């Protein structure tokens, strides 16, 4: 392949690929801070969930006949308030049972507030304008860590007419209560007293883990060890607590490494390639074959006095068209991603055809990268 050909392709390769809705990653030489590529042990959110009742709905709540849990919850709630309705016939649609969820931030103190999400559990039509009554939120260990109460905001709009027609925008059966939860119990995690803390790589890699340990040891000798591609353990130096130590190392810059990978979204026709993707020497030819079948019905009339019947006779016309001008092109042996992109663009194919080409090249053993199909 002449060098002038690839020079021309290189100038327009990336532009043509983006115009065709295929995204290509740029060379990854930029460094990242440690805190942007790892997660620190214990610094995590905890999921909370609770069962509650929303009241004050404008006739859009659960029908008690179809939602027995709503009736039982309503009776139990009223009994706690000193009202006995066990033998009464309840017929209200202003109440709905809901599931309440929230995320407990790390190191949250008692008395802090958090947002909660409210979702209908029965056949309620809308939670708009309803009020969630006091609901306890439990963690995975069954302990109560927060309580929630407040007015539900769904952010949806719905309207209906007398004829039964209605229009709904958004999801009226789920909403949020901003700062509707109050934290009652802390998780009890104390980072300052830890001797060893583990950092977990968000994208596990041997080289990246080794580089993180080297960056920490360069500033604090002997304080970091890469245990595996995912975990780097660090120990605070003498005379320094863990919080101060993490403050000093979380902004250290490291150049992350990653394996060669091609990510393909066949639905959207998107291709993302890493900078280390390479193709061995391979020849590719691509063309489109179009087959058209046209059906034209024709009426067949019988001869006079033949006592025949009029029938419809189908007439078919079949044509085959093959796109011309597609030649065999040689790819591979390129030292850079730009050369690879330029060679693929030289075929003049669409992103969806390029997906098929990359999968075929991988099947031939010429693509030196993993393919991940989303």
N, C-alpha and C positions, 0 to 999 in steps of 0.2 A: 504494500500500500504506500503510495507516494506521501512524503512528509507534507507537501503543500496541501494535500487533501485534508489531513488532520488539522493543519493550521486553520483552514477555512471552517472546518467543523467546530473547532474549539471556540471560535469567536461567537458562533450563534447557538452552540449546543445547549447551554443552560437556559438561554432566553426561550428557545423553542420548547424545551421541556416544561418550563413553568407555564407557558402559554397553552400547553396541552394538558394542564392541570396535574402534572406530576411534580412532586416536591423532591428536591435532592438536598441532602445535608451538606453543609460547607465543611471544609477541613477543620477538625477539632484540635486547635492548638491553644485555645484560650484556657486559662487556669480558673478553677472554681474554689470557693472557700469550703473548708471542711464541713461547716454547718449546713451547706447547701447540698451536699452529696451523701450525708449520713443522717441517721436518726439516733438520738441519745437514749440510752437505757433509762426507763422510768419516765421520760418526758413524752407522755402520750395522753390521749383523751380516753375516757371511759364512757361506754354507752349506758344510758339509763332508760328505763321503760316503766310505764305505769298505766293503770286502768282507771278511767274517770267518767264523769257525767257532765254534759253540757246542757244548760237550761237557757230559757229565754228565747228559743227559736220561734220564728213567726210561722208556725204550722208546717215547718220543713223538717221536723225531727223524725225519730223512729216511730213506726206504727207498732203499738204494744202487742198487737195480735201476732205480728210476724217477727218480733224481736223480744223473746221472753227474757233475755238478760237485761234489757232495758227496764222491764216491769219489775224484776227482782231488785235491780239496783235502786230504782225509785222507791220501792217499798222499804228497803233497808235504810236508805238515806233519811226518809221521813220518820222512821221509827227512832233513829238516833236523835232526831229533833223533837221527839215526844209525840209524834202523830202516828196513830195506828190506822193503816189503810189495808190491812191484810184481807178483810172480807169485802172490801169495796171494789167496785168495777171502775178501773181507771181507763180513761179514754182521752189521752192527750197526745198531741204530736209536737209539743214544744220542748221535748227532751230527747237527747241522743247519747248513747254510750260511745266512748271514744278511746283510742289508744294514744297515750302521750309519750313522746320520745324526746330525748335531749342528749347532748354530749357534755360530759363533765370535763372541763379543761384541766390540764395538769397543774398541780400545786394550787388548786382553788381553795380559798379560805372560807370558813363558815360565815354566812351572811352575804356572800357575793351573789350576784344575779346572773342568770343565763337564759337564753332563748329556748323555747320549747315548741315542738311541732305537735299538732293535734290532728288526728285522722279518724273519720267516722268508722264505726265497727258494724253498725246495723244498716238499715235501709233508709237512713236520713237523706233528704234531697239536698240540704245545704246547712252549713254551720255558720253562715254569715250572721254576725251580730249576737251570737250566743256567748254565754259566760261559762267558762270551765270552773267547776267547784274544786275545792282543795283536793289535790291528788298527790299521793306520795309516789316518788320515782325511785325504783330500786336498781341496783347494779347486778352483775352476774352472780355475786355472792349472796344475793337475797337481802342485803342490807339497804335501808333507806338513806339516800344521800342528798335528796332534794325534795321540795314540795312545789307544786305549780298551781297557779290560779290566775284568772284574768279573762279579758274579752278576746275572742278569737277573731283574727283578721285573715280572710281568705284571699283577698286580692282578685276575686272573680266577680263577674257581672252576669246576672240572669234576669230574664223578663219573659212573661207568658201572657197570652191573650185568652179571652173567654172561649174561643173555639178549640182550645187545647194546644195551639202552636206555641212554641217557646224557643228562646235563644239563650245559650249559655256560653260564656267566654271564660276560660280558665277552669279550675277544678274547685267547685264550691264545697266539696266534702272533705277538704284538707286545708289547714291553715296554720298560722303561727301566732305565738304570743310573745312579743318582744319583751325581754327581761321579765318574763312571767314565772320563772322559777327561782327559788331561793335555796342556796346550798346550806344544808343542815349538818353534814358530816364531811370531814376531810379524808382523803385517802390514806394519809399517814406516811407517805413516802418522803424520806429525808435524804436528799442527795448530798448535803454538806458532810454527812457522817460516813459516806462511802469511802472505802479504801481503793477499790478498783471499779471502774466504769467501762462498760462496753459500748462501742459505737457500731451501728449496723449500717452497712452500705445499702443504699437504695437500689443500686445496680451492682450486684456482686461481681467482683473481678479480682484475680490474684494481683495483677500489676497495680491496680488502684489501691488495694489494701496495703501493699508494700510501700507505695509512695506516701500514703497517709502516715504510716508508722515512721518512715524516714523523716518526714517533715516535722513531726512532733519531737522525735529524738534529736533532731538538729538543734532545736531550741531548748529542749529539756532532755538531756542524754539519759537513756535507759528507762524512759517513762512510758513507752508504747511498744506493743507487740502485735503483729498481724497473726491472729490465730487461725484464720481460714479466709476464703474469698469474701465472706460476708461480715466478719466481726474483727474489729481492732480494739484490743483492751488497753486501757491507759491507767496509770497509777500516778496520783499527785505526788510531786517531789516533797521531801521533808520540809516542814514549816509552812506548807501551803494547803489550804482546804480545797475540796473538789470544785466548788463554785468558782473560786478565783482561778484555779487551774484551767477549767473549761473556758472561762472568759479569755484566757491567754492563747488558747489553741484553736478555738472555733473559727477564727478569722485567718488562719494560716492557709495559703493558697497551694492547691495541688492540681496537677494536670491529670484528669481522669482518663482512663483507658477503657475501651469497650471492644467486643468482638465484632468482626465484619458481619453485617446483617442487612438484609433487604426486607422491608416491611411493605406489605401489599394490602390495600383495601380494595377488593374487587367491586364492591358496591359503588363506591364513589369514584373509582378509577384513579386512586392516588398511589404513587410509588415513592418511598423514602429509602435512600441508600446511605449507608455509612461511608466515611472517607476511605476505609480500608478494604472496600469491596474491589475484587479483582476478577478478571475473566481470562482464562487460559486461551491460547490460540484456537479459534473456532470460526467456521464459515456459516453464515446465516442467509437464507433466502425467505422472503415473505411476500405473499400475494393474496388477493381476495378473489374468491369465486362466487358469483351471484347467479342463482338459478331462479328464473321467473316462470310461473305457471299461470296462464290466463284462461279462465273458463268463460265461454260465450254460449248461452243456451240458444238453440235453433228449433223452430216449430216445423214438424213434418206433417204435411197434409196428405190424406189418402186420395187416390184417383176417384173421379166421379163414378158413382154407382158401384163402387167396389166394396161397400159396407165395411170399410176400414175405420180406424179411429185416429184422431189427431193426437200426436205424441210430441213430447219435448225431447230433442236429441242434443246432448251436451257436445260441445266442440272445444277441444283443448289446444292451446298453443304454448309450447315449451321453448324457452330460450335460455342459453347459457352465455354469460359474459365473464371473462377473466381479465382482471386488471393487468395492463401491460406496463412495461418499464421497470419492473422490480428485478434487480440483478442480485447475484450472489455477492455478499460483502463479507470481508474478513474482519473479525474482531479479536481482541485479546492481546496479551503481552503488554498492555498499556501500564505505565507507571503511575497514573493518576486517575482520580475519579472523573475529572473533566474530559480526559481522552475517552473513557468508557461511555460517558453521556453523549459525547460528540459522535461516536461511532453508532450508538443506538439511534440518535436523531437522524443520522444519514440515511437510515432506512425509510424515513418519512412515515412512520406508523403512529397510530393513536395510542394513548396511554393503555387502553384495554388490550390492544394488540401487543404492546410492549410487555404487559404482564404475562401473556402467553409465551412470548419469546424468552423472558427471563426464567420461567418455569421449565421451558424446554432445554435451555442452556444448563440449568441446574441438573436436570435429568441426565444430560449428556456428561456430567461430571466436570464441566468447564467453568462453572461459577464457584469461586472460592469464597463462599459466604453462606450463611444460613438464611432461609426464606421463611418469614413469618406472615401468614395470611390472617388478616383480622376478620 
